[in-house]
Amino acid sequence: MAGNQSVMTREERMATESIGRLMASMTLPSILAQIINILYSIIDRIYIGHMEGVGANALTGVGVTFCITVFISAFSGFVNNGAAPLAAIWLGKGDRDHAEKILGNSVSFLVICTVILMAVFYAFQRPLLYQFGASDATIDYAVDYLTIYLAGTLFVELALGLNAFIICQSRPGTAMLSVLIGAVANIILDPIFIFGLHMGVKGAAVATVISQALSAAWVTGFLLSKQSSLKIRKKFLKLEWGILVSIFSLGISPFIMRATESFISIVLNHGLQAYGGDLHVGALTIMQSVMQLFSAPIGGFTQGMTPIVSYNYGAGNFERVKRLYRWMIGLCFGFMLVSTATTMLFPEFYAGFFTNETALVEVVGKVMPVFMAGMLVFGLQNGIQPTFLALGQAKVSLFIAVLRKIILLIPLAIILPHFFGVMGVYYAEPVSDIISATTASVLFLLNIRKILSVEALAKIQ
């Protein structure tokens, strides 16, 4: 009984504790976890980019694999940003069994995705990598890295997908540990395998797989333990169509957001290779890494805030929800404004972390201020999109995701180079970011009052 009382107190504090204290306790561990998690790829790229004599080509080759690794991780978005907020809403409604059914179905879904993804990418990796921007000078590095990385697909899906179920129990510190364990292991193992054992990019991939396995073991171990108030139970692993539809309807937006990052990288890499060559593909790898570095704190902040918003929405605490989303949107906008400004003012400084190649640094110095300009206002969308998700508004969130990446960015990245050459590829990013952020803001202002109503809440399944 005491254990159940402790669980209820921990979860109910999301509806009663002061917002400042709650935000700090829920978001700071998630922010740290996201920053640490992004170090997986960034540390790999830093070490690879400084490999003697081959760093630039190796960095570009590994950068091309980003298209595939991001697509793989996108499937965890169905669970991380779709199923977990849905479980939090049901916890707010007081139905723990239904929340655990969502968790069990999520586990089975991720295992099925793993089998399919590994089969497809192992069968077609080399031709796909050529299509995605690899050249004869970089293809071997790309294949060496991806072949090993694919072996850890299940670890990626479980670690990224299920961690949010720990956060929605109001246990952000425990969730942070899962990321911390893997990232620290990766930081330690990278130089050992890359330089100490002279494995190069293969060593980076081995270090990443081992690290992700450790993270996955921590997450699944906790969700099977007595400490977890939401448990993985055998009886709930059987897929139920109704639950899957609910997960897909809410998770499709973050999935598309993540999956289209892969398609965008394909289009951008292909255009940069055609109009500029390997140097520009390498420059994109660096800029995407910097963008990830600044997006990580935002992702951690919104991941920590989402279950709070969802729980209070499920409990009908609409006034508290208003205060929460105002904080979320305001802080996301302010952070992205300031961090983006530094990349535009000091692009060569950021490039220097990843390469010593003078020519590559010069290219980044020229194009980064253009490529990143739209991020000055994109913080608005960074805050609005997870707010829609937290409130169960899948259709609006999906439209915003589709607008920026599919309707705007991909066509612009194909069309603009015909008029502006290689710079047209870079212009596509800020144009789509500004239009998308503006549209998201307008939709939010028009819909938020209607969403915060008893009638809208009753429609959440």
N, C-alpha and C positions, 0 to 999 in steps of 0.2 A: 504493500500500500504506500509506504514511504517513497519507494522508487517511482510509482505512478504520480504521486504528488509532486515530486521533483521535476518530472518531465513536463507536467502541466504548467508548473510555475515558470519553467524555462521558456516554454512556448508562449505563454500568456503575457510575458513581459513585453512582447512585441506590440501589445495593445495598451500597455499601461506605463511602461518606463518612459522617462523624458526622452524626447526625440534626439537631442544632442548626444546624450550618453549612449542611447541605443544605436545611433548611426556609427559612433566611434567603435563600439564593441563588435558590431556586425560587419562594418565595411573595412576597417583597418586590416584585419587578418586576410580578407578577400583581396584587398589591394596588394598586399605583400605577396599573397599566393600567386596572383596574376603576373606580377612583376617577376617573381622567381620562375614561374612557368615559362614566360617568354624567353628567359635566359637559355632554355633548351636550344632553341634555334639560333639565337643571337650569339651565344658563346661558341657554338659550332662554327658559325660564319666568321667570327673574329679569329679563331684559331686557324681555320682553313684559309682565310684570306692572307694570313701571314706565313703560309708554307713557302719555304725558300724556292724561288725560281718558277713555281707553278701556281702561286697563290691566286692570281687574277682569274685564270682559267678554271681552277678548282672551285673558287667562290661562285663563278658564273654557272658552272655545271650543277652545283648543289642548289643554287638559286632556282634553276629550271625545275627541279623536283618539287619546289614549293607548290606548284599547280596541283600535284597529286597528293602531297601530304596534307594540304589544306582541305582538299575534297574529302579525304578520309576522315579528318577530324570533324568535318561538317555534320556527319551523321550523329555524332555525339550531341550536336545542338538540338536535335529533336528531344533529347532527354534532359540535357543541362538547362536549356532555356524554355523547353516546352513542358515536359513531364514534371519537373521539380516545382515550378510555380503552380502548376495544377494541383500537385500534392499539397502545397502550402495552403491553397484555397480550401481544399477539403479538410485540412487540419483546422483551419479557421472556422469551418462549419461544424467541426466536432466529430467527423467521421474518419477515424484512424484506419479502419479496415480498407476503405476505398483508397486511401492514400498509399497503403501497402500494396494493393493490387496494381496501382500505377507504377510503383517501384519494381515489382516482379515482372510486369510486362516490359518494362524498360530494359531490364537485364537480358531477357530473351531476345528482344529486338536487336540489341547491340551485338549479341553473339551471331545472329543470322547475318547482320550487315558485314561482320568481320569475314565470314566465309566467302561471301560474294565478292567483296572488294579485293581480297587477296587473290582470288582466282582470276579476276579480270586483269588486274595490274601486273601480275606475274606473267600472264600470257602475252601482253601487248606493250610492256614497258618501253622497249627501245624505239619502236615506231612512234609511240605517243610522245616520248621525250623529244624526238626530232621535230614533231609537229608543234611542240610547246616552246620551241626556241633554242634547243640545243644545236650546236654545230659540231663538225668533225673534231674540233679542238677541245670541246667540252663534254661530249657525249659519254666518254668512258668514266669520267668523274661522276656524272649524273647516274649512270647505271650502277656503279659500285656502291654509291650511297643508298639508292632506292632499293636495291635487291635485299640489303640487310634490314633497312627500315621497315619494309613490308612484313617481315617476320614478327614484328611487335605490334601489328595492327590491333589485336585484341586488347593489349595493354593500353593503347591510346584511347580506344573507345570507352573502356571501363573507367579509366582514371579521369578523363575529361567529362564523361557523361554522368557518372554516378556521384561525383563529388558534391554537386549541388543539393543532393538529398541529405547530405550532412549539414549543409548550411541552413536548409529550411527547417532543421530541428533546433535552430538557434545555437549551433556549434561551429561558428566560423573558425575558431582556433584549431579545432580538430581537422577541419577541412584544409586549413592552411598547412598543417603538418604533412598531409599527403603530398602536396606540391613541393614543400621544402625538402622532404626526403629525396624525391626524385631529382630535383634541380641541383642540390648539393652533390649528389652522387655524380651527376652529369659534369659538373664543373671540375670535380676531382678526376673523373675517368677520362675526360676529353684529352688533356695533354699526355696522359699515360699511354692511351691507345694511338693517338695521332702521331706524337713525336717519340715517346719512349719506346713503343713497340714498332714504330715506323710503318704504321698501317694507313696513314693519310686519311682520305675521306671515309674509307671503310672503318677506320678506328672511331671516327666521329659518329657513324651510324651505330656501331656496336655499343658505344657509351650511351647513346640515346635510348636504345632498346632496353638495356639493363636498367637504366634510370626509370623509364616508364613502367617497367615491370614492378619495380619497388613501389611506385606510386599506386599502381593498380592493386597490388597486394594489400596496401594500407587501407584503401577505400573499401574494397570488398570485405576485408577482414573486420573493419568497424561495423559495416552494415549487417554483418552476420552475428555480431557480438551482442551480449546482454546490455551493453552501454547504449546501444542505439535504440531510440524510441520508434524509429521506422526500420523494420528489418526485412531483409531478403528472405522470403519464406517459400518453400518448395510448392506449396499449394497455390501460390499466386504467380508462378512462373509460366503457367499455361496462358497462351495468348488469348485475349478476349477482344473481339472486333470493336465493340463499343468503346473500350478503353483506348485501343489503338487509334481510333478515329479522333477521340478527344485530344490525345497526345499529338497526333499529326496536325490537327487543326490549329493548335497553339504553337507547335514546334516548327511548322513549315516556314514561317517567316525567318527565324534565326538560321534554319537550315539553308534557305535560299541566300541569306546574307553571307553565310560562310562558304557555301558551295560556289556562289558566283564570284567570290574572291579568286577561286581557282580558275574559272572561265575568264575572268578579267586578266589574270596573270598570263593566261595563254594568249589572249588577244594582244596584250601589251608587249609580251616577249616577242611574239611573231612580228609585230609591227616594228619594234625596235631593232630586231635582227635584220629585217628587210631594209630599213631605211638608215640604220646606224651601225649595226654590227655588234660584236661581242662586248665592246666597251659600254654600250648603252644598256645591254641586257644586265651587265654587271652593276651599272649605276642603279638600275631599278631594284636589284637585289638589296643594295645598301639602303635605298630610300624606303623600301617596304619594311626593312628591319627597323629603321628609325621610327617609322609610322607605328609599327607594332609596339615598340618600346613605350610610346606615349599613349597608345590605345590601351595598353595593359592596365594602368591605374584606373582608367575610366571603366574598363570591363570589370575589374575587381570591385569598384565602388558600386556600380549598378547591380552586380551579382549579389552583393551584400544587402542592397536596398530592396531588391525585387521581392524576396520572401516577406519582408516587413510590410510592403505595400499590399502584397497578395493576401497576407493573413488579415490585415485590417479591413481590406475590401471584403473578404469572405465573411468577416464578423460584422459588416455593415457600419464600420467606423469611418464614415465618409469625410468628416472634417479633418480627422487625423491623416487620411489619405491625401487630402489637398496639401497639407503642410509638408508631407513627405515628398510628393512629386515636385513641389516648388524647390526644395533643397536639391533634389536630384538633378533637375534640369539646370538650375543656376550654377551648381558646382561643376557639372560637366562642361558647360559653355565656358566658364572662366578658365578652367584648367587647359582646355584645348586651345583657347585663344593665346594664352601666354606661352605654352610649350611650342605651338606652331610658329610663333614669332621668332623663337630662338633658332629654329631650323632654317628659317628664311634669312636670318641675319648672319649665321655662322655655319653654312653648309659644309665647308671644307673641314671644319672641326669634327663634325660627325662622321664624315667620310674617312678621316684618319684613323678612326677606331677599327675599321674593317680592312684597310689596305694601305700599303706603302707605295703603290703604283701611282706615279705623278699624273699620268694621263687620265687614269680613272678618277682620281680626286678632282681634277680640273673639270671633267664632265659633270660630276655630281655638283660641284660648285655652281655650274651654269644652270642646271635644270632643276635642282631641288627647290629654289624659291618659287618657281612656276608650279611644279608638281604639288607642293604642299599648300598653296595659297587658299584653296577652298576649305582647308581644315580650320581656318580662322573662325568660321561660323558653324562648322560641322558639329561642334559640341552640343548645339541645340538638338540635333537629331540623335546624338549619343544618349541624351537624357530622355527624349520623348519616346523613342522606340522601345526601350525596356519598360517605360511606364505603361504603354499600350499592352505589352506582353503581361505585365504584372496584373493588369486589370482584365485579362482574358480576352482582349480585343484582337483576335488573330487576323481578321480580314484587313483592318486598317494597317496593322503592322506589316502584313504581307505586301500590301500595295506600296508602302514606303520603300521596302527592301527592293521590290521589283523595279520601281521607278528609277532609283539611283543607278543600279547596276546593269539591269537588262535593257530598260527603255532608253536610258541616257548614256551611261559610260561606254558600254560595249560598242554601240553604233558610232558614237563620237570618236572613239579610238580607231575605228576603221575608216571613217570619212575624213576627219581633219588632216591626217598625213598627206592626203592627195593635194591639199592646198598649202600646208605649212611644212611638209617634209617630216623629219624625225620629231621636231618640236610639236607637231600636231598630236602625237601620241601623249605627250606630257600635258598639253592644253586640255585634253578630255577630262582629266581628273578634277581640276578645280571647277570647271563649268558644271559638271554633274553634281559635285558636292554642294555648290551654292544653291542650285535649283532644288535639289532634293531636301536640303535643310529648311529652305523657305516653305516648301510644300508641306513638310511634316509639321512645322509650326502652325500653319494655317489650319490644317486638319485637326490638330490638337485643340486649338481654341474653339473650333466649331463643334467638337464632339464631346469634350470632357464633361460638360454639365449633364448631358443625357446619360453618359456612362455611369456617373456617380448617382445611381438611383436604385431603389429596391427592385424595380421592374427589370433593369439590366442585369443585376446580380442574380436574379432568379433564373435567368436564361443560361447561366454557366452550368455545363454538364460535367 
